[in-house]
Amino acid sequence: MPVWLKLEFLQLTGSFKLRGAWWRLNQASPEERRTGVVTCSAGNHGKGIAYAAREEKIHATIFVPSTVDEAKYKGMVSLGADVRRSEFPGYDDTEAWAREEAVRLGMPFISAFDDYDVMAGNGGTLALECLEQMPDAGTFLLPVGGGGLSAGFAFVADGKRFIGCQHELSPALRLSLDKGEAVTKLPAVDTIAGGIEGGIGALTFEVLKDKISEVALMSEQEIRHASRWMATEHQYWIEPTSAVTLAACLSGRVRLHEPTLVLVCGRNTAALPL
C-alpha cells in the first residue's frame, strides 16, 4: 500500500506543537495577556508556547519534568520563557505541581492537550492540511500522549481510519478504552520517548473514544529502531516520540489496506538513540 510521511518535525519549533500553542495564545484573554500564562510540557508544547508567547508578547512560565531532553530545555530558554524543572521524572506528577504553582502565582494554566483551542490548533489544522495534500489517504497513524493532536485530527477527519500509537509501558488510550473512561494519570516510566508518557486528557478522550479504530503499542526497542531507520534511510534526525508511528509500520504491528499517512511529529532531541 502507498504510505506517505507527514514531516511535522520541519515546523519552526521542530514539532507540530507550535500549531496549538500559537492558536491558543492568539486567543488569549486580556487577563492572560496581563498576568502571563503557566503551562507544563515534556518539551515540544513548551517550545511552541515559548515561541508563540514571544510573538504575542505574553510572559510564559513553563514547568518541565526532571528528565526533559536538554535540546528541548535549551530551546525553551533561548526563546525567552521562564523554564522551571520539577523534581519529578514523569509528566503527570510535574503537571500536578505546575497547576499548584499556577494557583500560587495567580496565573492561568494552559494544558498541553486538554484544551479545545489546543486540539483545534494541533490536530484540527493538521488534519485540514493533510486532507488537502493527500485526499486519497484513508488511514492515519497518529502518536498519542495526552491526546491533543489525535483528538483534533480525528474530529476534523471524522470517518477515516485512525490508528493511535503509544508506548507499551504507558498505554493511557488503550487503558481508557478498556475502562470506558479517561485514565488521566499513570506512573512515570523510564523511556526516551517522553512525549507519549503519562495519562490522557479527559476532554481529549471524550473526542477520541468513538473515533479511534485501533491502538498499536510499541516497545522501547522498536521505537529506538525506528529512530535509527529514519536517520539511515532518509537522513532525518527525529526524536524517539516521533518514531512511534514509524515503529508501528516497521514492526508489522498494523495492517494497511488502503493509502496511508503516517505522522512524524518532532525532531527536538539532544542525542540520536543508538
C-alpha positions as CSV (number, residue, x, y, z in Angstrom):
1,M,0.0,0.0,0.0
2,P,1.2,3.5,-0.7
3,V,2.4,5.2,2.5
4,W,3.3,8.9,3.0
5,L,5.1,10.5,5.8
6,K,3.9,13.9,7.1
7,L,7.0,15.7,8.2
8,E,5.8,17.9,11.0
9,F,9.2,17.9,12.6
10,L,10.1,20.5,9.9
11,Q,7.9,23.1,11.7
12,L,9.6,26.3,13.0
13,T,10.0,25.0,16.6
14,G,10.7,21.4,15.5
15,S,7.3,19.9,16.1
16,F,3.5,20.2,15.4
17,K,3.0,21.6,18.8
18,L,3.6,25.2,17.5
19,R,0.2,24.9,15.8
20,G,-1.8,24.5,19.0
21,A,0.3,26.7,21.2
22,W,0.2,29.7,18.9
23,W,-3.5,29.4,18.2
24,R,-4.2,29.1,21.9
25,L,-2.2,32.2,22.7
26,N,-3.7,34.1,19.8
27,Q,-7.0,33.6,21.6
28,A,-5.6,34.7,25.0
29,S,-7.9,36.6,27.2
30,P,-7.0,40.1,28.5
31,E,-6.2,38.6,31.9
32,E,-3.8,36.0,30.3
33,R,-2.1,38.8,28.4
34,R,-1.7,40.9,31.5
35,T,-0.5,38.2,34.0
36,G,1.2,35.8,31.7
37,V,0.4,32.1,31.5
38,V,1.7,28.8,33.0
39,T,2.0,25.5,31.3
40,C,3.5,22.1,31.7
41,S,5.4,20.3,29.0
42,A,7.6,17.4,28.2
43,G,9.3,19.8,25.8
44,N,7.6,20.4,22.4
45,H,4.5,22.1,23.7
46,G,6.7,24.3,25.9
47,K,8.8,25.3,23.0
48,G,5.7,26.1,21.0
49,I,4.3,28.2,23.9
50,A,7.7,29.9,24.3
51,Y,7.8,30.9,20.6
52,A,4.2,32.0,20.4
53,A,4.5,33.9,23.7
54,R,7.4,35.8,22.3
55,E,5.5,36.7,19.2
56,E,2.3,37.6,21.1
57,K,4.3,39.5,23.8
58,I,2.9,37.3,26.7
59,H,5.1,36.1,29.6
60,A,5.3,32.3,29.7
61,T,6.3,30.1,32.7
62,I,6.9,26.5,31.7
63,F,7.3,23.6,34.1
64,V,9.1,20.5,32.8
65,P,10.0,17.1,34.2
66,S,13.4,16.5,35.6
67,T,14.1,14.2,32.6
68,V,13.3,16.8,30.0
69,D,15.5,16.5,26.9
70,E,18.3,19.0,27.0
71,A,17.6,20.2,23.5
72,K,14.0,21.0,24.3
73,Y,15.0,22.7,27.6
74,K,17.6,24.9,25.9
75,G,15.2,25.7,23.1
76,M,12.6,27.0,25.5
77,V,15.1,29.1,27.4
78,S,16.5,30.5,24.2
79,L,13.1,31.8,23.2
80,G,12.8,33.8,26.4
81,A,10.5,31.6,28.6
82,D,10.8,31.1,32.3
83,V,11.5,27.4,32.4
84,R,11.4,25.5,35.8
85,R,12.5,21.9,36.2
86,S,10.5,19.8,38.6
87,E,11.8,17.1,41.0
88,F,9.6,14.5,39.3
89,P,10.7,12.5,36.2
90,G,7.2,11.9,34.9
91,Y,4.8,14.3,33.2
92,D,1.7,13.7,35.3
93,D,3.4,14.5,38.7
94,T,5.1,17.5,37.1
95,E,1.7,18.8,35.8
96,A,0.1,18.4,39.2
97,W,3.0,20.6,40.6
98,A,2.6,23.1,37.8
99,R,-1.1,23.5,38.5
100,E,-0.4,24.2,42.1
101,E,2.3,26.7,41.2
102,A,-0.1,28.4,38.8
103,V,-2.6,29.0,41.6
104,R,0.2,30.2,43.9
105,L,1.4,32.6,41.3
106,G,-2.1,33.8,40.3
107,M,-1.5,32.9,36.7
108,P,-3.8,31.0,34.3
109,F,-2.8,27.4,33.4
110,I,-2.8,26.2,29.8
111,S,-3.0,22.4,29.3
112,A,-0.6,21.0,26.7
113,F,-3.5,18.9,25.3
114,D,-6.7,19.0,27.3
115,D,-7.9,22.3,25.8
116,Y,-10.2,22.7,22.8
117,D,-8.2,25.5,21.3
118,V,-5.0,23.4,21.6
119,M,-6.8,20.4,20.0
120,A,-8.1,22.7,17.2
121,G,-4.7,24.1,16.5
122,N,-2.7,21.0,16.8
123,G,-4.8,18.3,15.3
124,G,-7.5,20.3,13.5
125,T,-5.3,22.4,11.3
126,L,-3.0,19.5,10.6
127,A,-6.0,17.3,9.5
128,L,-7.2,20.0,7.2
129,E,-3.8,20.3,5.7
130,C,-3.4,16.5,5.3
131,L,-6.8,16.1,3.7
132,E,-5.9,18.8,1.2
133,Q,-2.5,17.4,0.4
134,M,-3.4,13.7,0.4
135,P,-7.2,13.4,-0.4
136,D,-6.8,9.7,-1.2
137,A,-5.5,8.7,2.3
138,G,-7.9,6.6,4.2
139,T,-5.8,5.5,7.2
140,F,-3.8,7.8,9.5
141,L,-1.2,6.7,12.1
142,L,-1.0,9.3,14.9
143,P,1.1,9.4,18.1
144,V,-1.0,9.6,21.2
145,G,0.2,11.0,24.5
146,G,-2.3,13.4,26.2
147,G,-4.4,13.2,23.0
148,G,-4.4,16.9,21.9
149,L,-3.1,16.0,18.4
150,S,-5.2,12.9,17.8
151,A,-8.4,14.3,19.2
152,G,-8.3,17.4,17.0
153,F,-7.3,15.4,14.0
154,A,-10.0,12.7,14.4
155,F,-12.7,15.3,14.9
156,V,-11.9,17.1,11.7
157,A,-11.2,14.0,9.6
158,D,-14.2,12.0,11.0
159,G,-15.0,8.8,9.1
160,K,-11.4,7.9,8.4
161,R,-9.4,5.1,10.0
162,F,-7.2,6.2,12.8
163,I,-4.5,4.1,14.5
164,G,-3.3,5.6,17.8
165,C,0.4,4.7,18.5
166,Q,1.6,4.5,22.1
167,H,4.4,3.2,24.3
168,E,3.6,-0.2,25.7
169,L,4.6,0.9,29.2
170,S,2.4,3.9,29.2
171,P,-0.8,2.9,27.2
172,A,-3.2,5.5,28.5
173,L,-5.5,5.4,25.5
174,R,-5.7,1.6,25.4
175,L,-6.4,1.5,29.2
176,S,-9.0,4.3,28.8
177,L,-10.8,2.4,26.0
178,D,-10.8,-0.8,28.1
179,K,-12.1,1.1,31.2
180,G,-14.6,3.3,29.4
181,E,-13.3,6.5,30.9
182,A,-10.1,8.6,30.7
183,V,-7.1,7.3,32.6
184,T,-5.6,10.7,33.3
185,K,-2.6,9.7,35.4
186,L,-0.1,6.9,35.1
187,P,3.1,6.1,37.0
188,A,6.3,7.5,35.4
189,V,8.2,5.1,33.1
190,D,11.8,5.2,32.1
191,T,11.7,6.0,28.3
192,I,13.5,8.1,25.7
193,A,10.0,8.8,24.2
194,G,8.9,11.2,26.9
195,G,6.2,12.9,24.7
196,I,4.0,9.8,24.8
197,E,4.5,9.1,28.5
198,G,1.6,9.7,31.0
199,G,-2.1,9.8,31.1
200,I,-4.6,11.0,28.5
201,G,-6.8,14.1,28.8
202,A,-10.4,13.8,30.0
203,L,-11.6,16.2,27.2
204,T,-9.5,14.5,24.5
205,F,-10.6,11.0,25.4
206,E,-14.3,12.1,25.0
207,V,-13.5,13.1,21.5
208,L,-11.3,10.0,20.7
209,K,-13.2,7.2,22.3
210,D,-15.6,6.6,19.4
211,K,-13.2,7.6,16.6
212,I,-10.0,5.5,17.2
213,S,-10.1,2.3,15.1
214,E,-7.0,0.6,16.6
215,V,-4.2,1.2,19.2
216,A,-0.7,0.0,18.4
217,L,1.6,-0.5,21.5
218,M,5.3,-0.2,20.8
219,S,8.3,-1.3,22.8
220,E,11.3,0.9,23.7
221,Q,13.5,-1.2,21.4
222,E,11.1,-0.8,18.4
223,I,11.0,2.9,18.9
224,R,14.8,3.1,19.0
225,H,15.0,1.0,15.8
226,A,12.5,3.3,14.1
227,S,14.5,6.4,15.0
228,R,17.7,4.8,13.6
229,W,15.8,3.8,10.5
230,M,14.7,7.3,9.8
231,A,18.3,8.6,10.1
232,T,19.7,5.8,7.9
233,E,17.1,5.7,5.2
234,H,16.1,9.4,5.0
235,Q,18.9,11.2,6.8
236,Y,16.4,12.9,9.2
237,W,17.2,13.1,12.9
238,I,13.9,12.8,14.7
239,E,13.1,12.4,18.3
240,P,12.0,9.0,19.6
241,T,8.5,10.1,20.4
242,S,8.1,10.8,16.7
243,A,9.3,7.4,15.8
244,V,6.4,5.5,17.5
245,T,4.3,5.8,14.3
246,L,7.1,4.6,12.1
247,A,7.7,1.7,14.6
248,A,4.1,0.6,14.2
249,C,4.7,0.2,10.4
250,L,8.2,-1.2,10.5
251,S,7.3,-3.8,13.2
252,G,4.3,-5.1,11.2
253,R,2.0,-4.5,14.1
254,V,-0.5,-2.7,11.9
255,R,-2.1,-4.0,8.6
256,L,-2.5,-1.4,6.0
257,H,-5.3,-1.9,3.5
258,E,-5.5,1.5,1.8
259,P,-3.4,4.6,1.1
260,T,-2.0,5.7,4.5
261,L,-0.5,8.8,6.0
262,V,2.0,8.5,8.9
263,L,2.6,11.5,11.1
264,V,6.2,12.1,12.1
265,C,5.8,14.8,14.7
266,G,9.0,16.2,16.1
267,R,12.8,16.5,15.9
268,N,13.8,18.1,19.3
269,T,16.3,15.7,20.8
270,A,19.8,16.1,22.2
271,A,21.1,12.7,21.0
272,L,20.1,10.0,18.5
273,P,19.2,6.8,20.2
274,L,21.7,4.0,19.4
